Amino acid sequence: MNRVIDQILPDLPYDNHAGTRTQCNANFNLKNNFQNVKGCLNVYTDGSKDDEGAGFGWAVTVDNLIVGECAKRVNLYNSVFQTELAAIGDVVTWLLNYIPLDNNRNVFIFSDSLSAIMALQNPIERSAEVQRCKGLINRLHARNRTVVCWIKGHAEHTGNELADVKAKEGAAGAPFHDIPAPLRVAKKAISDQMINFWQNSWDDVAGHRQTKLFIGTVTKEIHPIIIQLPRRQLSQVVGWITGHATLNRHLQIMGLSNDNWCRACKRAPETPHHIIFDCVRFEETRYAQLANQDYIYDDPDRGPLIRVNMDEWTLAERIMNLDNLVLILCFMKQWNNIFVN
């Protein structure tokens, strides 16, 4: 996987850390029963992310006196989980430089991210950021007894509220702190590139005229829907999408019918596309299934319901979800009831 990502996305730094074991030696408290321990270094961290930015912030206090605070921005593709860990790692780095070697104060690190704390507790880590934080905390704990505590967010804890303000300040454009992208971002980028390659291949391949009327845009979403159909019904749906159905147009090509005209209206070749979108016989069904603000009645003598901007419209707009699968099933069932059963 890493080799594939490096080839497709050579400029994207991502967290490719393999699972390893590292024990975090600090103590942990998840009971939310500490807020501000007198005489100790109380450290508050938080991460923030919205549509416009991502960042983290922290504040360090001693007996309600702020002795250090910081806000930093990260890449928008970084996750909230990563911002929470980065806040912890950044403040511990600051503490290692700030606290004199002979200082024996206890350190309480407060975070409202239970997932980040549990990742630090877990001896197996699959993230380089988690491993880095564990190493920093272990260095701090070797000098000063360190306790990592969970604190309930947005519960009017002064230190936590200050860290929240700093985190939002970081997301709004504070100095930049680089964190590799999570692996899921790299996988998503690969998936998007593969979809683009798939779409270009589908657009360029010759033939498949009937199928392209129904599926102009490739998608992975139709498979889990259509595969749930019973085998016989699945076969019929695939036949209608591809045009390889027991309809006169296809039967004539195979030499099994003398003509290709629609048995319902005698006005056009009998194809799935004609039956669903043009055949006068199914006008009421068509109106019930398709009528909305995008459609109008055509010439009453012709009968079918059509979309206003027909040249700009492709059937792919209507085939990529369950509702449109129901559309095909509805017409297929009516046709079978009239001409097959």
C-alpha positions as a Markdown table, in Angstrom:
| # | Residue | x | y | z |
|---|---|---|---|---|
| 1 | Met | 0.0 | 0.0 | 0.0 |
| 2 | Asn | 2.8 | 2.5 | 0.9 |
| 3 | Arg | 4.6 | 1.9 | -2.4 |
| 4 | Val | 1.3 | 2.5 | -4.3 |
| 5 | Ile | 0.7 | 5.8 | -2.4 |
| 6 | Asp | 4.2 | 7.0 | -3.0 |
| 7 | Gln | 3.9 | 6.4 | -6.7 |
| 8 | Ile | 0.5 | 8.0 | -7.1 |
| 9 | Leu | 0.9 | 10.8 | -4.6 |
| 10 | Pro | 4.6 | 11.6 | -4.4 |
| 11 | Asp | 4.1 | 15.0 | -2.9 |
| 12 | Leu | 1.7 | 14.1 | -0.1 |
| 13 | Pro | 3.3 | 13.5 | 3.3 |
| 14 | Tyr | 1.2 | 10.9 | 5.1 |
| 15 | Asp | 1.4 | 8.9 | 8.3 |
| 16 | Asn | 2.6 | 5.5 | 7.1 |
| 17 | His | 3.6 | 4.3 | 10.6 |
| 18 | Ala | 3.4 | 0.5 | 10.9 |
| 19 | Gly | 1.9 | -1.0 | 14.1 |
| 20 | Thr | 4.5 | -1.1 | 16.9 |
| 21 | Arg | 4.4 | -1.5 | 20.7 |
| 22 | Thr | 5.3 | 1.4 | 22.9 |
| 23 | Gln | 4.3 | 1.7 | 26.5 |
| 24 | Cys | 3.3 | 5.1 | 27.9 |
| 25 | Asn | 4.6 | 5.2 | 31.4 |
| 26 | Ala | 2.5 | 8.1 | 32.7 |
| 27 | Asn | -0.5 | 7.7 | 34.9 |
| 28 | Phe | -4.0 | 8.0 | 33.5 |
| 29 | Asn | -7.2 | 9.3 | 35.1 |
| 30 | Leu | -10.4 | 9.1 | 33.1 |
| 31 | Lys | -12.8 | 9.9 | 36.0 |
| 32 | Asn | -13.1 | 13.7 | 35.3 |
| 33 | Asn | -12.4 | 14.3 | 39.0 |
| 34 | Phe | -9.5 | 16.7 | 38.6 |
| 35 | Gln | -9.7 | 20.3 | 37.4 |
| 36 | Asn | -6.9 | 22.4 | 38.7 |
| 37 | Val | -4.4 | 20.8 | 41.1 |
| 38 | Lys | -2.8 | 23.3 | 43.5 |
| 39 | Gly | 1.0 | 23.6 | 43.4 |
| 40 | Cys | 1.2 | 21.5 | 40.2 |
| 41 | Leu | 1.7 | 22.3 | 36.6 |
| 42 | Asn | -1.8 | 22.0 | 35.1 |
| 43 | Val | -1.7 | 21.6 | 31.3 |
| 44 | Tyr | -4.8 | 22.0 | 29.1 |
| 45 | Thr | -4.9 | 21.0 | 25.5 |
| 46 | Asp | -7.5 | 21.1 | 22.7 |
| 47 | Gly | -7.9 | 20.7 | 19.0 |
| 48 | Ser | -10.2 | 22.4 | 16.6 |
| 49 | Lys | -11.4 | 21.9 | 13.0 |
| 50 | Asp | -14.1 | 23.4 | 10.8 |
| 51 | Asp | -14.6 | 23.9 | 7.0 |
| 52 | Glu | -12.1 | 26.8 | 6.9 |
| 53 | Gly | -9.2 | 25.6 | 9.0 |
| 54 | Ala | -7.7 | 23.2 | 11.6 |
| 55 | Gly | -5.4 | 23.9 | 14.6 |
| 56 | Phe | -4.7 | 23.2 | 18.2 |
| 57 | Gly | -3.9 | 25.2 | 21.3 |
| 58 | Trp | -2.7 | 24.7 | 24.9 |
| 59 | Ala | -2.3 | 26.6 | 28.1 |
| 60 | Val | -0.2 | 25.8 | 31.2 |
| 61 | Thr | -1.1 | 27.2 | 34.6 |
| 62 | Val | 0.3 | 27.0 | 38.2 |
| 63 | Asp | -2.2 | 28.0 | 40.9 |
| 64 | Asn | -4.4 | 29.8 | 38.3 |
| 65 | Leu | -1.5 | 31.7 | 36.9 |
| 66 | Ile | -0.9 | 31.2 | 33.2 |
| 67 | Val | 2.8 | 30.4 | 32.7 |
| 68 | Gly | 2.6 | 29.4 | 29.0 |
| 69 | Glu | 0.1 | 29.3 | 26.1 |
| 70 | Cys | 0.2 | 28.6 | 22.4 |
| 71 | Ala | -1.9 | 28.3 | 19.3 |
| 72 | Lys | -0.9 | 26.7 | 16.0 |
| 73 | Arg | -2.4 | 25.9 | 12.6 |
| 74 | Val | -2.3 | 22.5 | 10.8 |
| 75 | Asn | -3.3 | 21.3 | 7.4 |
| 76 | Leu | -7.0 | 21.2 | 6.7 |
| 77 | Tyr | -6.7 | 17.5 | 5.8 |
| 78 | Asn | -5.5 | 16.7 | 9.3 |
| 79 | Ser | -8.1 | 15.1 | 11.5 |
| 80 | Val | -9.4 | 16.4 | 14.9 |
| 81 | Phe | -7.8 | 13.3 | 16.5 |
| 82 | Gln | -4.4 | 14.4 | 15.0 |
| 83 | Thr | -4.9 | 18.0 | 16.3 |
| 84 | Glu | -5.6 | 16.7 | 19.8 |
| 85 | Leu | -2.5 | 14.6 | 19.8 |
| 86 | Ala | -0.4 | 17.4 | 18.3 |
| 87 | Ala | -1.5 | 19.7 | 21.1 |
| 88 | Ile | -0.3 | 17.2 | 23.7 |
| 89 | Gly | 3.0 | 16.6 | 21.9 |
| 90 | Asp | 3.6 | 20.3 | 21.4 |
| 91 | Val | 3.0 | 21.3 | 25.0 |
| 92 | Val | 5.1 | 18.4 | 26.4 |
| 93 | Thr | 8.0 | 19.5 | 24.2 |
| 94 | Trp | 7.6 | 23.0 | 25.7 |
| 95 | Leu | 7.5 | 21.6 | 29.2 |
| 96 | Leu | 10.7 | 19.6 | 28.7 |
| 97 | Asn | 12.4 | 22.9 | 27.8 |
| 98 | Tyr | 10.6 | 25.1 | 30.3 |
| 99 | Ile | 10.8 | 23.0 | 33.5 |
| 100 | Pro | 14.2 | 23.1 | 35.3 |
| 101 | Leu | 15.8 | 19.7 | 35.8 |
| 102 | Asp | 15.6 | 20.1 | 39.6 |
| 103 | Asn | 11.9 | 20.9 | 39.5 |
| 104 | Asn | 9.9 | 18.1 | 41.1 |
| 105 | Arg | 6.4 | 19.5 | 40.4 |
| 106 | Asn | 3.8 | 17.0 | 39.3 |
| 107 | Val | 2.3 | 17.6 | 35.9 |
| 108 | Phe | -1.4 | 17.1 | 35.1 |
| 109 | Ile | -2.2 | 17.0 | 31.4 |
| 110 | Phe | -5.9 | 17.6 | 30.8 |
| 111 | Ser | -7.6 | 16.7 | 27.4 |
| 112 | Asp | -11.2 | 16.5 | 26.5 |
| 113 | Ser | -10.4 | 13.9 | 23.8 |
| 114 | Leu | -11.0 | 10.5 | 25.1 |
| 115 | Ser | -9.9 | 8.9 | 21.9 |
| 116 | Ala | -6.5 | 10.6 | 22.1 |
| 117 | Ile | -6.0 | 9.5 | 25.7 |
| 118 | Met | -7.1 | 5.9 | 25.0 |
| 119 | Ala | -4.6 | 5.9 | 22.0 |
| 120 | Leu | -1.8 | 6.9 | 24.4 |
| 121 | Gln | -2.9 | 4.1 | 26.9 |
| 122 | Asn | -2.9 | 1.5 | 24.2 |
| 123 | Pro | 0.5 | -0.2 | 24.0 |
| 124 | Ile | 0.0 | -0.8 | 20.2 |
| 125 | Glu | 0.0 | 2.3 | 18.1 |
| 126 | Arg | -0.6 | 2.7 | 14.4 |
| 127 | Ser | 0.2 | 6.4 | 14.1 |
| 128 | Ala | 3.5 | 8.1 | 14.2 |
| 129 | Glu | 2.0 | 11.0 | 16.1 |
| 130 | Val | 0.8 | 8.7 | 18.9 |
| 131 | Gln | 4.3 | 7.1 | 19.1 |
| 132 | Arg | 5.9 | 10.6 | 19.2 |
| 133 | Cys | 3.6 | 11.7 | 22.0 |
| 134 | Lys | 4.3 | 8.6 | 24.0 |
| 135 | Gly | 8.1 | 9.2 | 23.7 |
| 136 | Leu | 7.8 | 12.8 | 24.8 |
| 137 | Ile | 5.5 | 12.0 | 27.8 |
| 138 | Asn | 7.8 | 9.2 | 28.9 |
| 139 | Arg | 10.7 | 11.7 | 28.9 |
| 140 | Leu | 8.7 | 14.1 | 31.0 |
| 141 | His | 7.4 | 11.4 | 33.3 |
| 142 | Ala | 11.0 | 10.3 | 34.0 |
| 143 | Arg | 11.7 | 13.8 | 35.4 |
| 144 | Asn | 8.3 | 14.8 | 36.8 |
| 145 | Arg | 5.4 | 12.6 | 37.8 |
| 146 | Thr | 2.9 | 13.0 | 34.9 |
| 147 | Val | -0.8 | 12.2 | 35.0 |
| 148 | Val | -2.9 | 12.3 | 31.8 |
| 149 | Cys | -6.5 | 13.2 | 32.7 |
| 150 | Trp | -9.7 | 13.3 | 30.8 |
| 151 | Ile | -11.8 | 16.4 | 31.4 |
| 152 | Lys | -15.3 | 17.0 | 30.1 |
| 153 | Gly | -15.3 | 19.5 | 27.3 |
| 154 | His | -17.4 | 22.7 | 27.4 |
| 155 | Ala | -18.2 | 22.2 | 31.1 |
| 156 | Glu | -17.0 | 25.6 | 32.2 |
| 157 | His | -13.5 | 24.4 | 33.3 |
| 158 | Thr | -11.5 | 27.6 | 33.0 |
| 159 | Gly | -8.3 | 25.9 | 31.7 |
| 160 | Asn | -10.1 | 23.8 | 29.2 |
| 161 | Glu | -12.1 | 26.8 | 27.9 |
| 162 | Leu | -8.8 | 28.7 | 27.5 |
| 163 | Ala | -7.3 | 25.8 | 25.5 |
| 164 | Asp | -10.5 | 25.8 | 23.4 |
| 165 | Val | -10.0 | 29.5 | 22.6 |
| 166 | Lys | -6.4 | 28.9 | 21.7 |
| 167 | Ala | -7.3 | 26.0 | 19.4 |
| 168 | Lys | -9.9 | 28.1 | 17.6 |
| 169 | Glu | -7.2 | 30.8 | 17.3 |
| 170 | Gly | -4.9 | 28.2 | 15.8 |
| 171 | Ala | -7.5 | 27.0 | 13.2 |
| 172 | Ala | -8.1 | 30.7 | 12.2 |
| 173 | Gly | -4.5 | 31.2 | 11.1 |
| 174 | Ala | -1.8 | 30.9 | 13.8 |
| 175 | Pro | 1.8 | 29.8 | 13.0 |
| 176 | Phe | 1.9 | 26.6 | 11.1 |
| 177 | His | 2.7 | 23.2 | 12.6 |
| 178 | Asp | 3.2 | 20.4 | 10.0 |
| 179 | Ile | 1.6 | 17.0 | 10.6 |
| 180 | Pro | 1.6 | 14.2 | 8.0 |
| 181 | Ala | -1.8 | 13.5 | 6.5 |
| 182 | Pro | -3.7 | 10.5 | 8.0 |
| 183 | Leu | -3.6 | 7.4 | 6.0 |
| 184 | Arg | -7.3 | 7.7 | 5.1 |
| 185 | Val | -6.6 | 10.9 | 3.3 |
| 186 | Ala | -4.0 | 9.2 | 1.1 |
| 187 | Lys | -6.4 | 6.3 | 0.5 |
| 188 | Lys | -9.2 | 8.7 | -0.5 |
| 189 | Ala | -6.9 | 10.5 | -2.9 |
| 190 | Ile | -6.0 | 7.2 | -4.5 |
| 191 | Ser | -9.7 | 6.3 | -4.7 |
| 192 | Asp | -10.5 | 9.6 | -6.4 |
| 193 | Gln | -7.7 | 9.1 | -8.9 |
| 194 | Met | -8.8 | 5.6 | -9.7 |
| 195 | Ile | -12.4 | 6.8 | -10.2 |
| 196 | Asn | -11.1 | 9.4 | -12.6 |
| 197 | Phe | -9.1 | 6.8 | -14.5 |
| 198 | Trp | -12.2 | 4.5 | -14.5 |
| 199 | Gln | -14.4 | 7.3 | -15.9 |
| 200 | Asn | -11.9 | 8.2 | -18.6 |
| 201 | Ser | -11.6 | 4.6 | -19.6 |
| 202 | Trp | -15.4 | 4.3 | -19.7 |
| 203 | Asp | -15.7 | 7.5 | -21.8 |
| 204 | Asp | -13.1 | 6.4 | -24.3 |
| 205 | Val | -14.1 | 2.8 | -24.8 |
| 206 | Ala | -16.0 | 2.1 | -28.0 |
| 207 | Gly | -19.5 | 0.7 | -28.1 |
| 208 | His | -21.8 | 0.1 | -25.1 |
| 209 | Arg | -24.2 | 2.7 | -26.4 |
| 210 | Gln | -27.2 | 1.4 | -24.6 |
| 211 | Thr | -25.4 | 1.0 | -21.2 |
| 212 | Lys | -24.0 | 4.5 | -21.5 |
| 213 | Leu | -27.5 | 5.9 | -21.8 |
| 214 | Phe | -28.2 | 4.5 | -18.3 |
| 215 | Ile | -24.7 | 4.8 | -16.7 |
| 216 | Gly | -22.8 | 7.7 | -18.0 |
| 217 | Thr | -21.0 | 8.3 | -14.8 |
| 218 | Val | -19.1 | 5.5 | -13.1 |
| 219 | Thr | -19.8 | 4.8 | -9.5 |
| 220 | Lys | -19.2 | 2.2 | -6.8 |
| 221 | Glu | -22.6 | 2.9 | -5.2 |
| 222 | Ile | -24.8 | 0.9 | -7.5 |
| 223 | His | -23.1 | -2.4 | -6.8 |
| 224 | Pro | -24.2 | -2.9 | -3.2 |
| 225 | Ile | -27.7 | -2.0 | -4.2 |
| 226 | Ile | -28.1 | -4.1 | -7.3 |
| 227 | Ile | -26.3 | -7.1 | -5.9 |
| 228 | Gln | -29.0 | -7.6 | -3.3 |
| 229 | Leu | -31.7 | -8.4 | -5.9 |
| 230 | Pro | -32.7 | -12.0 | -6.4 |
| 231 | Arg | -30.7 | -13.7 | -9.2 |
| 232 | Arg | -33.4 | -13.7 | -11.8 |
| 233 | Gln | -34.4 | -10.1 | -11.2 |
| 234 | Leu | -30.7 | -9.1 | -11.2 |
| 235 | Ser | -30.3 | -10.8 | -14.6 |
| 236 | Gln | -33.3 | -8.9 | -16.0 |
| 237 | Val | -32.1 | -5.5 | -14.6 |
| 238 | Val | -28.7 | -6.0 | -16.1 |
| 239 | Gly | -30.4 | -6.9 | -19.4 |
| 240 | Trp | -32.4 | -3.7 | -19.4 |
| 241 | Ile | -29.4 | -1.6 | -18.5 |
| 242 | Thr | -27.2 | -3.1 | -21.3 |
| 243 | Gly | -30.0 | -3.5 | -23.8 |
| 244 | His | -29.5 | -7.3 | -23.9 |
| 245 | Ala | -33.1 | -7.9 | -22.9 |
| 246 | Thr | -35.9 | -10.0 | -24.5 |
| 247 | Leu | -37.1 | -6.9 | -26.4 |
| 248 | Asn | -37.6 | -6.7 | -30.1 |
| 249 | Arg | -34.6 | -4.5 | -30.9 |
| 250 | His | -32.2 | -7.0 | -29.3 |
| 251 | Leu | -34.2 | -10.1 | -30.5 |
| 252 | Gln | -33.9 | -8.8 | -34.1 |
| 253 | Ile | -30.2 | -8.4 | -33.8 |
| 254 | Met | -30.0 | -12.0 | -32.6 |
| 255 | Gly | -32.2 | -13.1 | -35.5 |
| 256 | Leu | -35.1 | -14.1 | -33.2 |
| 257 | Ser | -37.6 | -11.5 | -34.3 |
| 258 | Asn | -38.7 | -10.2 | -37.7 |
| 259 | Asp | -39.0 | -6.6 | -36.7 |
| 260 | Asn | -37.7 | -4.3 | -33.9 |
| 261 | Trp | -40.8 | -2.2 | -33.4 |
| 262 | Cys | -42.3 | -1.6 | -29.9 |
| 263 | Arg | -45.2 | -3.9 | -29.3 |
| 264 | Ala | -46.8 | -1.3 | -27.0 |
| 265 | Cys | -47.0 | 1.8 | -29.3 |
| 266 | Lys | -45.6 | 0.6 | -32.8 |
| 267 | Arg | -43.8 | 4.0 | -33.0 |
| 268 | Ala | -40.1 | 3.2 | -32.3 |
| 269 | Pro | -37.7 | 0.4 | -31.8 |
| 270 | Glu | -38.4 | -1.6 | -28.7 |
| 271 | Thr | -35.6 | -0.8 | -26.3 |
| 272 | Pro | -35.5 | -0.2 | -22.5 |
| 273 | His | -34.7 | 3.5 | -23.0 |
| 274 | His | -37.8 | 3.9 | -25.3 |
| 275 | Ile | -40.1 | 2.0 | -22.9 |
| 276 | Ile | -39.0 | 4.1 | -19.9 |
| 277 | Phe | -38.8 | 7.5 | -21.5 |
| 278 | Asp | -40.8 | 7.6 | -24.7 |
| 279 | Cys | -43.5 | 4.9 | -25.0 |
| 280 | Val | -47.0 | 6.4 | -25.0 |
| 281 | Arg | -48.4 | 3.2 | -23.4 |
| 282 | Phe | -46.6 | 4.0 | -20.2 |
| 283 | Glu | -47.3 | 7.7 | -20.0 |
| 284 | Glu | -49.1 | 7.5 | -16.6 |
| 285 | Thr | -46.4 | 5.4 | -15.0 |
| 286 | Arg | -43.8 | 7.7 | -16.4 |
| 287 | Tyr | -45.6 | 10.8 | -15.0 |
| 288 | Ala | -46.0 | 9.1 | -11.6 |
| 289 | Gln | -42.3 | 8.1 | -11.4 |
| 290 | Leu | -40.6 | 11.1 | -13.0 |
| 291 | Ala | -42.9 | 14.1 | -12.7 |
| 292 | Asn | -41.2 | 17.0 | -10.8 |
| 293 | Gln | -40.1 | 20.5 | -11.5 |
| 294 | Asp | -37.6 | 19.4 | -14.1 |
| 295 | Tyr | -40.1 | 17.8 | -16.4 |
| 296 | Ile | -42.9 | 18.9 | -18.6 |
| 297 | Tyr | -45.4 | 17.3 | -21.0 |
| 298 | Asp | -44.3 | 17.2 | -24.6 |
| 299 | Asp | -46.7 | 17.5 | -27.6 |
| 300 | Pro | -50.0 | 15.8 | -26.4 |
| 301 | Asp | -50.1 | 13.9 | -29.7 |
| 302 | Arg | -46.8 | 12.3 | -28.9 |
| 303 | Gly | -47.5 | 11.9 | -25.2 |
| 304 | Pro | -44.2 | 11.3 | -23.3 |
| 305 | Leu | -43.0 | 13.3 | -20.4 |
| 306 | Ile | -39.6 | 14.9 | -21.2 |
| 307 | Arg | -37.1 | 17.1 | -19.5 |
| 308 | Val | -36.8 | 20.7 | -20.7 |
| 309 | Asn | -33.1 | 20.7 | -21.4 |
| 310 | Met | -33.0 | 17.3 | -23.0 |
| 311 | Asp | -29.6 | 17.9 | -24.8 |
| 312 | Glu | -27.9 | 18.6 | -21.4 |
| 313 | Trp | -29.4 | 15.7 | -19.6 |
| 314 | Thr | -28.1 | 12.2 | -19.3 |
| 315 | Leu | -29.9 | 9.2 | -17.8 |
| 316 | Ala | -26.9 | 8.7 | -15.5 |
| 317 | Glu | -28.3 | 11.5 | -13.4 |
| 318 | Arg | -31.2 | 9.2 | -12.4 |
| 319 | Ile | -29.7 | 5.7 | -12.3 |
| 320 | Met | -27.1 | 5.9 | -9.5 |
| 321 | Asn | -29.3 | 5.3 | -6.4 |
| 322 | Leu | -32.1 | 3.1 | -5.1 |
| 323 | Asp | -34.9 | 5.4 | -6.3 |
| 324 | Asn | -33.7 | 5.0 | -9.9 |
| 325 | Leu | -33.3 | 1.3 | -9.6 |
| 326 | Val | -36.9 | 1.2 | -8.4 |
| 327 | Leu | -37.7 | 3.2 | -11.6 |
| 328 | Ile | -36.3 | 0.4 | -13.9 |
| 329 | Leu | -37.9 | -2.3 | -11.8 |
| 330 | Cys | -41.3 | -0.6 | -12.0 |
| 331 | Phe | -41.3 | -0.4 | -15.9 |
| 332 | Met | -39.8 | -3.8 | -16.2 |
| 333 | Lys | -42.5 | -5.3 | -14.0 |
| 334 | Gln | -45.3 | -3.6 | -16.0 |
| 335 | Trp | -43.8 | -4.7 | -19.3 |
| 336 | Asn | -43.5 | -8.3 | -18.1 |
| 337 | Asn | -47.1 | -8.3 | -16.8 |
| 338 | Ile | -48.3 | -7.2 | -20.3 |
| 339 | Phe | -46.1 | -9.0 | -22.8 |
| 340 | Val | -44.3 | -11.8 | -20.9 |
| 341 | Asn | -46.5 | -13.3 | -18.2 |
